[in-house]
Amino acid sequence: MSTLHRGFSAAAYAGNPPASPEAPVQDRPCRSTPLMRKFEIAVLKPDLTVDFNQMVAPASPLFEEAASAFARGTLIETVRGPVAVEDLIPGDYIQTAMGPEPITWIGSTTYIPHSSDDTTLLTHLTRVTADAMSMGHPPMDLLLGPAARMVVRHAKLKTLLGQDAVLAHVNQYIDGDRFLAVTPAGTVQLYHVMVRRHTTLNVGGVEVETFHPGNAASQQLGAKTRELFMAMFPHLDGLGDFGETCCTRTTREVVENLLDT
């Protein structure tokens, strides 16, 4: 493998200077009220028009995972070529594992350094370095948020699970070499996208899932939280409308334990 490029691309941090991953986290006072976060939502309506909204919701994993997979500048393959995620709108056709699919929903929020507490996912981002997966994959560094799950493939999984691939969070593979934990000095806009059914996208050679809250979400949510969460998805009537996940979700630890058996 060639020497890995360590710098951010200009698109990856969209004008915010890169910071050392060892940058110290400032001491923060304890919060007496839950941290809240602003989310920007774009949804494809039944008449094929696009509706744009903003809402405030708790800065908790449930809500943040809906809007924190791809950093501004991430190139997504569409039927008309690669397009930066911030330039996509619902209705655009993107290339997925199911073939070309129209985006039905885009969620976005802002990573703000040193503004998090113990309840939030947004403590750091993950840089996948150029050539991390194989030569030319990705062709340049990718900056991904904590919601990003990637496809992990191994022939042995077919025998163990009946499928040769699972999904695991990218940030679980941080190793200080190919996958780096980074704390940008400035704000970074983060995004996630949905299509009609849960699937994966090939982003620079890294297979990353589209958004899905998880099959167990309906059992974990109280009525008020469920109502607020579903307000983010005005094109859906209920959690059942997300459908099934396309692939089993698990953790790096579980995958490695399975492969060691």
Salt bridges, closest charged atoms under 4 A:
GLU64 OE2 - ARG37 NE 2.82
GLU65 OE1 - ARG149 NH1 3.49
GLU65 OE2 - HIS169 NE2 3.17
ASP92 OD2 - ARG80 NH2 3.54
GLU101 OE1 - ARG196 NE 2.92
ASP117 OD2 - ARG31 NE 3.66
ASP141 OD2 - ARG127 NH1 3.84
ASP164 OD1 - ARG153 NH1 3.67
ASP175 OD2 - ARG178 NE 3.76
ASP177 OD1 - ARG6 NH2 2.94
GLU207 OE1 - ARG153 NH2 3.00
GLU209 OE2 - ARG149 NH1 2.97
GLU209 OE1 - HIS198 NE2 2.75
GLU209 OE1 - ARG249 NH2 3.09
GLU256 OE2 - ARG252 NE 2.79
